[in-house]
């Protein structure tokens, strides 16, 4: 049942959708923003689609973010990644995805 709800969202034409290799460098998922120590201050502006997995993730503009408060305590999640590091990871993930899809 959950898939049907998500599929209805995917068919809504009001928000831009990108394949992973098409995502502009200023748009990031919430988890990537969190790794950079940022939090979105507004709504998502687009989606990234993974059709082979039937998944989509919200994308937020980095210009609409603020620095997160430093939490006390232990966390295994890196919170100080730079934009350049995240973009390098994205590039590597796209290369891996292309090689995987090419072998299907």
Secondary structure, 3 states (H helix, E strand, C coil): CHHHHHHHHHHCCCCEEEEHHHCCCCEECHHHHHHCCEEECCCCCEEEEECCCCEEEEEEEHHHEEECCCCCCCCCCCCCCCHHHHHHHHHHHHHHHHHHHHCC
